[in-house]
Amino acid sequence: MPEAVFYVLGPQSPTDQVCFRLVSKAWSTRRSLLIWCDDRSQAEQYDELLWGYEPERFLPHSLLDQDYPKRTPPILIGWNGLGDLPKAHVVLNRAQHPWPDTSSHERIMELVDGEESQRQKRRQFWKTYQQRGWICSSHQLP
């Protein structure tokens, strides 16, 4: 059964840093990961983040339209409107709507920042995932 994990960001938890840590952790366990974005522009921002956040660490990743499906790195970055998506163990959802696929992933990760509008939106995501029968949990970050 899929699991949705909500990471509630504290005031000392910059979104970029948390994203990088979550992606690094997934990679360290050799889990395939899809970072899901609203559009190509947002996907390119995450591509840049992974290339430059900690230059001494390499996280093998690619935008979905680069050499896919011939060569599939363990970390893919995709966006709405791409059509068929590869299976990944974990999805980091950075889009402004719940992850639409109900069957092909073990875990969906959601980040909840301090803005009340974002908190309300993620509460709706929680309800959506629960209605799908997923296991939902949250982790408060400092």
N, C-alpha and C positions, 0 to 999 in steps of 0.2 A: 504494500500500500504506500503511495507517495506521501512524503512528509513536506510540510511547509514550515520553514523556520524564519521567524521574524526577529531581526536584530535591531533593538531599539537603541538609537544613538544617543549618548549623553553629550553634554556641552563640550567635553574634552575629546570627542571622537569625530575627527574630520572624515567626511564621507569618502574621499579619495583614499585615505589611509586604511579605512575599514575594508573598502573594496579590494585593495591590494592584498591585505592580510587574508581575506576570505579566499581569494583566487589562489594565493600562495599555498594556503592550507589544503585546498582541493588538489592542487598540483602535487604537493608533497605526499599525498596518499594515492597518487596515480589514478585519480578520478578524472574522467573527461568532464569538461565544463563548457557550458554555453552562457555567455553574457548576453542577455536579451535587452535590446534598446528600442526606443520609439521609432528612430529613423537612422539613416546612414550618418548624419552629422554627429549624433550622440554616440554612435558606434565608433566613429573615428576618434572621438575624445577619449574613449576607453582604450582604444588601440594605442594612442599616445601615452596615456597613463601607464600602461603596462610596459611600454618601451623605456620610459624615462623616470619612473617613480624611484626605483632603487637600481641605478645603472649597473651595480656589481652583481645583481641577480637577474637571471634570464628566465622568463616565463614563456615557453613556446606557444605562440598564439597567432591568429590570423583573422582578418575580416572574412566573413563567409564567402564573399565573391572572389577571393584571391586563391587560385589554385584548388578550389573545391569542386568536385570531390576527389580529384587525383591524389592530393596530399592533404591529409587531415591532421592538423596539430591537435594536441589534447585540449587546448583552450581555443574556442571559437567565439567570435563576436558577431551577433546577427541583429536584425531589426525587422520590424513589421513589413509584410508584403513580399517576403523572399520566397514564399511557397514551401516546398518540402524542406524540412529541417533534419539534420543528422540527430541521431540519438546521443544523448549525453547523460552521464550519471547525475550531474548537478546543473541546475540553472540558477544563475544570479539574475533576478528580474529587476532591471532598472527602468522598465517601461511604466507608463502611467495607467496601466490596466493589468488585471490579473493574468498570469500565465495561461494561455488558452489550451495547451495540450494536456489532456487528462491521463495519458497512459504511458508515455515513453521515458519518464525520468523518475529517479528515486527521490530527489530532494529539490525543492524550490527554496531559494534564499531571497528574502525581502529585507530591504533596509528601511527603517522608519526614522526619519529625522525629527528635529524638534518643532517644526512648523505644524500648527494645529491642523491646517488643511491637509497636509501629508499624512498626519496621524489618522484623520478621519478616513481618508482614502484607503490606507492600509488596513483599517478596521473592516472596511467593506471587502477587501481582498481576503481577509481571514474568514469572513462569513462565506464567501464564495468557495474557498477551498474546503471549508467544513461541509458545505452542502454537497461537494463532490465526494465526500467520504475520506478526505485526507486527514492525516494526523497533523495538528497545528501546535507549535510551541513558540515561545519567545525567550529571548536572552537580552537582558539589560546590559548595555556597555557603558563604561565610565565616561 
